[in-house]
């Protein structure tokens, strides 16, 4: 169970948001196409390593693609957003059924772990609402 992988000179891991740029051949022409999503799994050993990248497409449909890293078709892989330090599992299959708000907790954990202890903000004092008691005067007649 690998948490990180290296492609050419770039190191990334499970939970990172990556952009995979690949060469696509259509007839006699070639062009570059990007697929951006979250790495949810890294499988294999050495030359047979693959990564599974998931993104949400049109009409909120999940799209997953498996990229073999040894293939020469991939131009480069860019890390868009780091989330590895917020990951608690090697495979993030559980994120398939979660909303984007719930998945954002991974990045929130990564951001919290990135902050040094000395740089933490001081806790603010709680504001309490004082309830004023109404004084009712009885009239004497």
Secondary structure, 3 states (H helix, E strand, C coil): CCCEEEECCEEEECCCEEEEEEEEEECCEEEEEEEEEEEEEEECCHHHCEEEEEEECHHHCEEEEEEECCCCCEEEEEEEECCHHHCCCCCCHHHHHCCHHHHHHHHHHHHHHHCCCCCCCCCCCCCCCCCCCCCCCCCCC
